Amino acid sequence: MSQRALGLLVPLAVSVTTPAWAEPAPPRSPAAAQPAPPPSPAAAQPAPPPPPAAQPGYGPPPGYGPPPGYPVYPPPPPPPQDQERTANNALYVEGLGPAIFYSLNYERTISDVALRGGVGYMSIGTSAGDTSASATWLAVPLTLSYIGLGTKKKHIFELGGGVTIFYVGGSVSTLNVASSEGSATALIGHLIFGYRLQPPGGGFMLRTGLSPMFNQHGFIPWPYIALGAAF
């Protein structure tokens, strides 16, 4: 069979095997690009800033606040710090205490240590007929106290100790002629346990408590109270 005859038979066979109703499928068009949806208004707005950090002191938690119309009060001020002592001198009168009866005292404060020196004096006399007698008493109390225990350096618990120098003299005379006389000097230790009111900037001063005295012969509890001024 010649090549020309084959060229005629092949198209004929294809037309016979293909149904008449079959139509070629239309070409598929490429999918059209869909536009992206517009961003929502919520997404377009920036994120809110974080709440401020909590400030030291009193107040509601961060992000919270009082309801409308509710009064807002400022936080209380911090407690005052201990005031430095500027009145380091004091003068006071002490009843009883290390001088037994009374004493006039000067005190000097150095930091939390108070150094006190005082003096007490008394002279008495009596007579009966041609006989007379007299006695003299002198006391010099010397004390070192620690006054660093307390609040705001005004209300203080005082602890201390020291020594008192005593001089006692007496004489008896008859017909205005001294017939006998004598004197003695003694050292007696003492302690201080008491309360002290002494403003650090000066002013009224109060001391009260116990001042027991002791020596080789024994121990005697003894109170004291003192009034004066610091400056």
C-alpha positions in Angstrom: 0.0 0.0 0.0 1.4 3.2 -1.0 2.1 6.1 1.4 -0.7 8.2 -0.3 -3.3 5.5 0.5 -2.2 5.4 4.2 -2.5 9.2 4.4 -6.2 8.9 3.4 -7.1 6.0 5.6 -5.7 7.4 9.0 -8.0 10.5 9.0 -11.0 8.3 8.0 -10.4 5.8 10.9 -10.1 8.7 13.4 -13.4 10.2 12.2 -15.2 6.8 12.5 -14.0 6.0 16.1 -14.8 9.5 17.5 -18.5 10.0 18.3 -20.2 12.7 16.5 -21.6 14.4 19.6 -18.2 14.7 21.3 -17.0 18.2 21.3 -13.6 19.4 22.3 -13.4 20.7 25.9 -13.1 24.4 26.1 -9.7 25.6 27.2 -9.4 26.4 31.0 -8.9 30.0 31.6 -6.3 30.9 34.4 -7.9 31.7 37.7 -8.2 35.4 38.2 -6.2 36.8 41.1 -8.6 37.7 44.0 -7.8 41.0 45.7 -6.8 40.8 49.5 -9.6 41.8 51.9 -9.0 45.3 53.4 -7.7 45.4 57.0 -10.3 45.8 59.7 -10.4 49.1 61.6 -9.4 47.4 64.9 -6.3 45.9 63.3 -5.3 49.3 61.8 -5.2 50.9 65.3 -1.9 50.6 67.3 -2.0 48.5 70.5 -2.7 50.5 73.7 0.4 51.2 75.8 1.0 49.1 78.9 -0.2 50.5 82.3 2.4 52.5 84.2 4.5 50.7 86.8 3.2 50.8 90.3 4.6 53.7 92.4 5.9 52.9 95.9 3.4 53.7 98.6 -0.3 53.2 99.0 -2.9 53.0 96.2 -4.9 50.7 94.0 -3.2 48.1 91.8 -2.1 49.2 88.3 -4.9 49.6 85.9 -7.5 50.2 88.6 -8.9 53.3 90.1 -11.7 54.7 92.3 -15.1 55.0 90.8 -16.2 58.4 89.5 -16.9 60.9 92.3 -15.0 58.8 94.9 -12.6 61.1 96.8 -8.9 60.3 96.3 -6.6 60.9 99.2 -2.8 61.1 98.9 -0.7 58.4 100.5 0.4 59.1 104.1 3.8 60.7 104.5 6.7 58.4 105.5 7.4 58.2 109.2 9.8 60.9 110.4 13.4 59.9 110.9 15.1 60.2 114.2 16.1 63.9 114.7 19.7 64.6 115.5 20.3 65.9 119.0 21.3 69.6 118.9 20.7 70.5 122.6 23.6 68.8 124.3 23.5 70.7 127.6 21.1 70.4 130.5 20.5 71.9 133.9 18.1 70.2 136.4 17.2 69.8 140.0 17.0 66.3 141.3 15.1 65.2 144.4 16.5 62.2 146.3 18.7 60.2 143.9 22.4 59.6 144.3 22.8 62.6 146.5 20.3 61.1 149.0 18.3 64.4 149.6 18.6 66.6 146.5 21.2 68.0 144.1 21.7 70.7 141.5 23.2 69.2 138.3 24.8 70.1 135.0 24.9 67.5 132.2 26.7 67.3 129.0 25.6 64.9 126.2 28.2 63.4 123.8 26.5 61.3 121.1 24.4 58.9 123.2 26.4 59.3 126.4 25.4 61.8 129.1 28.0 62.9 131.7 26.5 64.4 134.9 28.1 66.3 137.8 26.1 67.7 140.7 26.2 69.1 144.2 24.0 68.9 147.2 24.5 70.8 150.4 22.7 71.0 153.8 23.6 72.4 157.2 21.5 72.1 160.3 21.9 73.1 163.9 20.1 72.9 167.2 20.6 74.1 170.7 19.3 73.3 174.2 20.3 75.6 177.0 24.1 76.2 177.0 24.7 73.3 174.5 24.4 73.6 170.8 25.1 71.2 167.9 25.5 71.5 164.2 26.0 69.2 161.2 27.0 69.7 157.6 26.3 67.5 154.7 27.8 67.7 151.2 27.3 65.3 148.3 28.8 65.4 144.8 27.2 62.8 142.4 29.1 61.9 139.3 27.2 59.8 136.7 27.7 58.4 133.2 24.5 57.3 131.5 23.6 55.7 128.1 20.6 57.4 126.6 20.5 55.8 123.1 17.5 53.5 124.0 14.3 55.1 122.9 12.1 56.6 120.1 13.0 59.7 118.2 15.6 60.5 120.9 13.0 62.1 123.0 11.4 59.3 125.1 14.4 57.5 126.4 15.2 54.5 128.7 18.2 55.5 130.7 20.9 53.2 132.0 23.9 54.4 134.0 26.1 54.3 137.0 28.6 56.3 138.9 29.8 57.3 142.3 28.8 59.9 144.9 31.4 61.6 147.2 29.9 62.4 150.6 31.3 64.6 153.3 29.7 64.8 156.7 30.9 67.0 159.6 29.5 67.9 163.0 30.3 69.7 166.1 29.0 70.1 169.7 29.7 73.1 171.8 28.9 74.1 175.4 28.9 77.7 176.6 30.0 78.7 173.1 33.2 76.8 173.4 33.7 73.9 171.0 33.9 70.7 173.0 34.0 68.1 170.2 33.8 68.0 166.4 34.4 65.4 163.7 34.0 64.8 160.0 34.1 61.9 157.5 34.3 61.4 153.8 32.9 58.4 151.9 32.4 57.1 148.4 29.2 55.3 147.6 28.4 53.7 144.2 25.0 54.1 142.5 23.1 52.8 139.4 20.5 54.5 137.2 17.4 52.8 135.8 14.8 55.2 134.6 12.8 57.1 132.1 14.0 60.4 130.5 12.0 62.9 128.5 14.4 65.1 126.7 13.6 66.7 123.3 16.6 66.6 121.0 16.2 70.2 120.1 16.0 71.4 123.7 13.2 72.3 126.1 11.6 70.8 129.2 13.4 67.8 130.6 12.1 65.1 133.0 14.0 62.2 134.6 12.5 59.6 137.0 13.3 56.1 138.1 15.4 54.2 140.5 19.0 54.9 141.7 20.0 52.1 144.0 23.2 52.9 146.1 25.7 50.3 147.3 29.0 50.0 149.1 30.8 47.4 151.1 28.1 47.5 153.8 25.1 46.8 151.7 22.6 47.8 149.0 19.8 50.4 149.3 17.1 50.9 146.5 16.5 54.7 146.2 14.1 56.6 143.8 14.8 59.9 142.1 12.9 62.5 140.1 14.5 65.5 138.2 13.1 68.5 136.5 15.0 71.0 134.3 15.7 72.1 130.8 17.9 71.0 127.9 19.6 73.6 125.7 
